[in-house]
Amino acid sequence: MTQLQATTKTFDIGDGREITLETGKLARQADGSILLRMGKAALLATVVSSTKMRDGVDFFPLSVDYQEKFASAGRIPGGFLKREARLSSYEILISRLVDRALRPLFPDQYYYDTQVLISLISHDPEVQADSLVALAASAALTVSDIPFQGPISEVRVARIDGKFVINPYKSQMENADMDLIVAATMDNIMMVEGETKEVSEQDMIDALKVAHDAIKIQCKAQIELSEAFGVKENREVPEVYENEALKKKIFELTQDDVYKVAKGALNKHERKQQFSDVKKALDEKLVELYGEDMPEEDLNLVGKYYHKVEKHVIREMVMSERTRLDGRALDEVRGLHMEIDFLESPHGVSLFTRGETQAICTATLGTKMDEQMFDKAGGIEKSKFLLHYNFPPFSVGEARPVRGPGRREIGHGNLAQRSLEQVLPEAEDNPYTIRIVSDILESNGSSSMATVCGGSLALMDAGIPIKGGVSGIAMGMISDPEDP
């Protein structure tokens, strides 16, 4: 009988706890596969990327899905179907964490369908699998021939009784006042998500440093595993057709007009219309210059190059003039308007408006019978605090079908929920099940952070004795691509 052999790499993450990465034994027809073990927990990660590009695709079609198999914990799913179905909100949130870390590290214009699947196939009640999923996914990419510019990893860093712990056991989290998931490469931190009690800026910096040091060890382990397995040469990425002369001409024809619109300090819809007018004028000028018979491959580049003009102009405004599209300084917040108690029937209600972003948030108080149950591989969990975020199409002036909540709605709602949960009264002082619903009425800026502000107001309006008001701000970094 043939014995299947695997290549393995084991490393320590502290306190004698070990992680083992294994490849070459399972899912051998995938482009890359990894079995990750920690304690009794085991994750299987596979990645496959198509060798043919679909016609007309001008984006990176990446999908990342994490699923927990109920058999991993010796359980049968509840409900009528008795089998795993669509991903739960919890699984979607983990999938989003991994997606956000992996996506930027594929080559520009790599437009091949790529699928990353990670499954929990053995459950350990003490091991928190969400902090291991990205490591497994990145390792599967690293041992493949897919052109991935990693490796990366994610770790959980928690402060427990004043000490930072990497990927702590679940039982340890009861005493944690910081709970962060950090994603990074060997050189740079890419993403931070989590929740804390009220902590100082220096505490956050210290936590990120501890997390990054751990991630460097995990990235090195992936490289060593790949070398031991046999480093595969990355598949060649065919060059995408470009026309530098056309690009230069489009910049010449539109850059000044785009700048005038950008400096106009207009509202979102006026600015969008005027940018559309500039694009329409560009199309007419190109017909005059090249006639009606411009090659199709060049026609497909016009919109792409015009978008580059807009991006270039806006970046230059920020970098050189230190102003934004609506004329604000970089540290200036849009005008704020807040109301509470403007509807009679909800238990608590607020209207929060920041510039052209607006949310109605309601707080509803229920009983223990209203608690939500989550059927997970590790068992049934309950929650007394729910936050649901809705993003209807009219909020951005669009008309499209209304479906159930997508990954974006689930992810944004989770951000706000984790923020507000920290200020709720202790369980003995709060007999209620609380549900906050945030309906976004306008969006031009971070609506998830508007939900934090509006949700905080709605809780106070409902009479919940929260520990303090909470506000949220989203921020980003714009850099010069020539001198990042």
Salt bridges, closest charged atoms under 4 A:
ASP31 OD2 - ARG235 NH2 3.23
ASP65 OD1 - ARG407 NH2 2.28
ASP99 OD1 - ARG103 NE 2.81
ASP113 OD2 - ARG54 NE 2.83
ASP130 OD1 - ARG156 NH1 2.79
ASP145 OD1 - ARG235 NH2 2.87
ASP177 OD2 - ARG159 NH2 2.84
ASP179 OD1 - ARG156 NE 2.77
ASP179 OD2 - ARG418 NH2 3.95
GLU193 OE1 - ARG100 NH1 2.86
GLU193 OE2 - ARG418 NH1 3.89
GLU195 OE1 - ARG418 NE 2.60
ASP203 OD2 - ARG159 NH1 3.23
ASP213 OD2 - LYS209 NZ 3.37
GLU224 OE1 - LYS9 NZ 2.63
GLU242 OE2 - LYS304 NZ 2.78
GLU252 OE1 - LYS249 NZ 3.41
ASP283 OD1 - LYS279 NZ 3.12
GLU321 OE1 - LYS263 NZ 2.93
ASP326 OD2 - ARG328 NE 2.69
ASP326 OD2 - ARG334 NE 3.89
GLU339 OE2 - HIS337 NE2 2.83
GLU371 OE2 - LYS368 NZ 3.38
ASP375 OD1 - ARG75 NH2 3.00
GLU381 OE2 - LYS170 NZ 3.29
GLU381 OE1 - LYS376 NZ 3.35
GLU398 OE1 - ARG400 NE 3.10
GLU426 OE2 - LYS467 NZ 2.84
